[in-house]
Amino acid sequence: LPLRPIRGIRQTLRNRVYRPVKQILWPNTLSDLSRVEPLPPGPLGCPIRGLNTRLSSPSFGPGLLFYQVSKKVKHARVFKIFSQRKGIAIVSGYQNTKTVLSQEFSAVVPQSVPFTAKIVGTHSLRCADNKQRHGELRQLVGAAVQSNRVRDMVPALQHIAESVLEQQSSTMQMEDVCTSFALDVAWRLIIGLQDMNQTSSFRYHVKAWLKGIYPGANDDWQTSRQFLVEQIEKKFQYLEQNGPDESTVSGMLFATEENERKATKEEIIDNILLLILAGTETSAATLTNCMLLVGLRPDAWQKVVQEQQQWIRKHGPQLSYEALENHCRYTDGVVRESLRIKPTTGGSMRGTASTIVVDGYQIPAGWGITYDRYLTHLLDPISREKDDLHMDVRQGFRPERWLDEATRPGQEFLPFGVGPRYCLGAELAMCEMKVFLSVLARQMPTFNLIYPAVDERIRWRQKAIIPIPEKGVLIRQSNLSSALTAQEKVTSL
Ligand code: HEM
């Protein structure tokens, strides 16, 4: 048979029938005909409803849809869905993520700007839609949370953790305790306010403000945002009268770029709000999950306690950056396991301004595109186990894996993202979480996990940046330690 006419008929059908019909039913999902690469695999689903990217379940938590589709397409590293009337590509794996994010601000553009602009403000670096503006703001904000500043924060972080834990009884709802800690870090170190009588109002207003993130929230969050803005403005007045201090606001107010540009007050306000938004729930939830993990495996907690015993014996009760980096490696492994098994979900949606190619598939212009940290950790060949047990909170939790080069996850571990938008607070986050666990280990050498019970099937919260157990994590100090005062506990170590 002559092939040319058959090919011609096929092409006519494709261009005159299939593509127009597909464009009506599933708009913005057509391939770019100028490219030879195919579209990624994946279902388009119902043309009217599409797939719900917010799909979650009590047994999985948020992020369920991407996990389910990934299984269906045999864990292809790039796949597509149809949602919000357009094609969305989901990418996993370090190389693919890097391919996408290295095109940030050119072929790949931010998508959550209106949302961030509403909650945080238009001057935040999250809203910067071009490379130069983003780089400029990152430099101004980053200077205030860079390594040497984080190093100097360790004594203050220790003091904050001790004060928060002193106020607790022997039974602790870890979600509340960890949130109080993360918020006190924001209050005292980021904004740099010392009036502790105001911390309960601050905690209340941050919680109320963050409710604005979720669809359907009423407008009360705006009053709370105003409260937070007033606190930052008060700090400006103080700094202008008294000169710089150790706070992040001060770091930004007195920082200049190489070309001598200073941050404006609007930029500082919006970026301080961004740091609170990005740094509070993430750190608090990761710590809450750490306590769940060590609660399920008391021998792991004993190792965290032992690291503190050894440090105190040799160097006394004061923690230092060096202690956290070189002498608390098991504690570091606990935090990394929590970030590996339960990383952040969502929040990284971008769009394609022109067609890009990832892992041999084309992602046409006008699509949504995101990278999935959970799937990347799930498919990491170094830690991957049969039946995906390495992602199970009971059977996969192994801080030891981080102590050995052969078992330590490498570049496929990306809880803080990749590329130009790599988490600006990653170093602060790691430091504050390790300080908290270290201080807690000194005060509470043994404890029992009350909720979720050790053998109970865990139900995960469905609306969260990082999934935590639905009703939080409830622990009780065991008898041995609750009989001691905080000072006796440190001395007894
Ligand atoms: C466990 C704690 C944390 C986790 C898991 C985490 C995770 C992330 C991730 C994955 C991103 C990249 C998002 C993307 O690619 O779109 C990010 C960005 C960011 N994070 Fe974190 N974060 C944590 C704590 C913090 C803290 C404590 C701060 C600051 C105090 C912070 C500030 C930021 C900022 C400002 C960005 C935006 C950077 C940009 O757009 O250039 N984060 N974080």
Residues whose N, C-alpha, C, O or C-beta is under 5 A from the ligand:
A	BS01	HEM	L125 R126 L275 A278 G279 T282 S283 T286 T344 G347 S348 P415 F416 G417 P420 R421 Y422 C423 L424 G425 A426 L428 A429
